[in-house]
């Protein structure tokens, strides 16, 4: 499904984006206020949401909060250039990525395609097939349906958070730089002042919590990167 939902109150911009994205092979539905955006986003007819922060009725953050109560649909937030607070808040709430305005249309399409690539689930995978599971200590990742079980409890992750966790678990005990983790998990290059990967790791750490013995699961090596701690080593 290549149908996108654009939630933005700038109608002229929406018209231009709808036309441009159609050339790139996407069908786009546009709505222009937060309340309509929430309703459309949770209907299940779209593969991704493009969400502006400044909206009438409900702002983009409130829209995202409400959507996340009902759906894990990927969300790309459109933020004001230089407004780091908006970006951090959006990622904390559950956005998959952000793009500051004004943006290059090619970059927008690249971000959309990158997000869609990493949320695809193999049609050949089945939830009960253990060849499509990734297990480490008390952690179980079902690669077929993106379900995460930790110490017997199911934890809800966004599609992007799941990929971040998957990369860290696959290379448990190995330090992965911010740049490499960005390329592997977000499918794009790390750019200056980019905090997206840091916020996704922070969300993953918070949702997982500590190990049964109280030891941390993820280690931050300041200025270098992150790794998943195996058997408490390096904590």
C-alpha positions in Angstrom: 0.0 0.0 0.0 1.4 3.3 -1.1 -1.3 5.6 0.3 0.0 8.4 2.5 -1.9 10.7 4.9 -0.7 14.4 4.9 -1.9 16.4 7.9 -1.0 20.1 7.3 -3.1 23.3 7.4 -1.1 24.9 4.5 -3.5 24.0 1.7 -1.3 25.4 -1.0 1.7 23.3 0.2 -0.6 20.3 0.4 -1.7 20.6 -3.2 1.9 20.8 -4.4 3.0 17.8 -2.3 0.1 15.7 -3.4 1.1 16.4 -7.1 4.8 15.8 -6.4 4.3 12.6 -4.4 1.9 11.3 -7.1 4.8 11.5 -9.6 6.8 9.4 -7.1 4.1 6.7 -7.1 2.2 7.7 -3.9 -1.5 8.4 -3.4 -1.9 11.1 -0.9 -5.0 12.1 1.2 -4.7 15.5 2.8 -6.5 16.8 5.8 -6.0 20.3 7.4 -6.7 20.1 11.1 -5.7 17.9 14.0 -9.0 16.3 14.8 -9.6 15.2 11.2 -6.0 14.0 11.1 -6.5 11.7 14.1 -9.7 10.2 12.6 -8.0 9.5 9.3 -4.8 8.1 10.8 -6.5 5.4 12.8 -8.7 4.2 10.0 -6.0 1.9 8.7 -6.2 3.0 5.1 -2.7 4.6 5.0 0.9 3.2 5.1 2.4 6.4 6.6 1.5 9.8 8.1 3.2 13.1 7.3 2.4 15.3 10.3 2.9 19.0 10.7 3.4 20.3 14.2 1.4 23.5 13.9 -2.3 22.6 13.3 -5.7 24.0 14.2 -7.9 22.2 16.7 -5.2 19.8 17.9 -1.4 20.4 17.4 0.8 17.7 15.9 2.0 16.4 19.3 -1.6 15.9 20.5 -2.5 14.2 17.2 0.5 11.9 17.6 -0.4 11.0 21.2 -4.0 10.1 20.3 -2.9 8.1 17.2 -0.4 6.1 19.2 -3.2 5.0 21.6 -4.8 3.2 18.6 -2.2 2.6 15.9 1.5 2.0 15.3 1.3 3.6 11.8 4.7 5.2 10.9 4.7 9.0 11.4 7.1 11.4 9.8 6.9 14.8 11.6 7.4 18.0 9.8 9.0 20.5 12.1 10.3 24.1 12.0 13.9 24.3 11.1 16.2 24.7 14.1 13.4 23.9 16.6 15.2 21.0 18.4 12.5 20.9 21.2 9.8 20.0 18.7 11.9 17.2 17.2 12.8 15.7 20.6 9.2 15.9 21.8 7.9 14.3 18.6 10.4 11.4 18.9 9.6 10.9 22.6 5.9 10.6 21.8 6.5 8.0 19.1 7.3 9.7 15.8 9.5 7.5 13.5 11.5 10.4 12.1 11.3 14.1 11.5 12.2 16.5 8.7 12.6 20.3 9.3 10.9 22.8 7.1 11.6 24.0 4.5 12.7 20.7 3.1 13.9 19.4 -0.2 11.3 17.3 -1.9 13.9 14.7 -2.8 14.8 14.4 0.9 11.2 14.0 1.8 10.7 11.1 -0.6 13.9 9.5 0.6 12.7 9.7 4.2 9.3 8.3 3.3 10.9 5.4 1.4 13.4 4.7 4.2 10.6 4.5 6.8 8.5 2.2 4.6 11.4 -0.1 3.9 12.1 -0.7 7.5 8.5 -1.4 8.5 7.9 -4.0 5.9 7.2 -7.5 7.3 8.1 -10.4 5.1 5.0 -12.1 3.6 6.8 -15.4 4.0 7.2 -15.0 7.7 4.7 -16.5 10.1 4.2 -15.6 13.8 4.9 -19.1 15.0 8.0 -19.7 12.9 11.0 -19.7 15.3 13.4 -19.2 12.4 12.0 -15.7 12.3 12.6 -15.0 16.0 15.6 -13.3 17.7 16.2 -14.3 21.3 18.7 -13.0 23.8 18.5 -13.9 27.5 14.9 -12.9 28.6 14.2 -11.0 25.4 12.3 -12.4 22.4 11.8 -10.5 19.2 9.3 -12.0 16.7 10.6 -10.8 13.3 7.3 -11.8 11.6 4.9 -9.5 13.5 7.3 -7.2 15.4 6.1 -8.4 18.8 8.6 -8.0 21.6 8.4 -10.1 24.8 10.6 -9.2 27.7 10.6 -11.3 30.9 7.3 -12.7 29.8 5.6 -9.3 29.2 4.7 -8.0 25.8 6.0 -4.5 25.1 4.7 -2.2 22.4 7.3 -0.6 20.2 6.9 1.6 17.1 8.2 0.1 13.9 11.4 2.2 14.1 12.0 1.4 17.7 11.7 -2.3 16.9 14.4 -2.0 14.2 16.7 -0.1 16.5 16.3 -2.9 19.1 16.8 -5.6 16.5 20.1 -4.1 15.4 21.3 -3.8 19.0 20.3 -7.3 19.9 21.8 -8.8 16.7 25.1 -7.3 17.7 24.8 -7.6 21.4 28.0 -6.7 23.3 29.4 -4.8 20.3 29.7 -1.1 20.4 27.7 0.5 17.4 28.5 4.1 16.6 25.7 6.6 16.3 26.4 7.0 12.6 26.3 3.2 11.9 23.2 2.7 14.0 21.5 5.5 12.1 22.4 3.9 8.8 21.4 0.4 9.9 18.2 1.3 11.7 17.0 4.5 10.1 18.3 3.7 6.6 19.9 7.1 6.2 23.1 9.0 7.0 23.6 10.8 10.3 23.8 14.5 9.9 24.9 17.3 12.2 22.6 18.0 15.2 20.6 14.9 14.3 19.2 13.5 17.6 16.8 11.0 16.1 18.8 7.8 16.9 19.5 9.0 20.4 15.8 9.5 21.1 14.9 6.1 19.6 17.5 4.4 21.8 16.2 6.3 24.8 12.7 5.1 24.1 13.8 1.5 23.7 15.8 1.7 27.0 12.8 3.1 28.9 10.3 0.6 27.5 12.6 -2.4 28.2 13.5 -1.4 31.7 16.3 -3.2 33.7 17.1 -6.9 33.5 15.6 -9.2 36.2 18.7 -8.7 38.4 18.4 -4.9 38.1 21.3 -4.6 35.6 20.9 -2.2 32.7 20.3 -3.5 29.2 21.7 -0.7 27.1 25.1 1.0 27.5 25.8 4.5 26.2 29.4 5.2 25.5 29.4 9.0 25.4 30.7 10.4 22.1 30.9 6.9 20.6 27.6 5.0 20.5 25.6 2.2 22.1 25.5 -1.5 22.8 23.3 -4.1 24.3 24.9 -5.5 27.5 25.2 -9.3 27.6 25.1 -11.0 31.0 25.6 -7.6 32.7 29.0 -7.1 31.2 30.0 -3.5 30.6 27.2 -2.1 32.7 
